[in-house]
């Protein structure tokens, strides 16, 4: 049941997941820059 639910909700939250990943990437880049500087 859990697997089917996850697969069913995946399309709806795919955009949100992508946005979250982008935000995390930006935060990681800022951290790396802060470390290097």
N, C-alpha and C positions, 0 to 999 in steps of 0.2 A: 504493500500500500504506500509506504513512504517513497519508494522509488518512483512509482507511477505519479504520485503527487508532485515530486520534485521535477520530473520530466514535464508534467503538465504546466507547472508554474514557471519553468525555465524561460520560455519565450517572453513572458510578461516582464520578468526581472532581468532579462539579458541586458537591456539598455541601462538599467540602474547599476548592474554589476560592472558594465563597461565604464560608466561614469565614475564609480567608486575606484576602479583600477586606475583610471586616469588621474584622479585626485591623489591616490596613494603614490603614483609615479612622480607627480609634481612635488609632493612632500619629500619623497626620497631624494629627488634631485636637489631640493633646497638643503636637505641634511648633508648631502655630499659636498655641495658648494660651501656650506658653513664649515665643514670639516677641513676642506682644502684651504679655505681662507683662514 
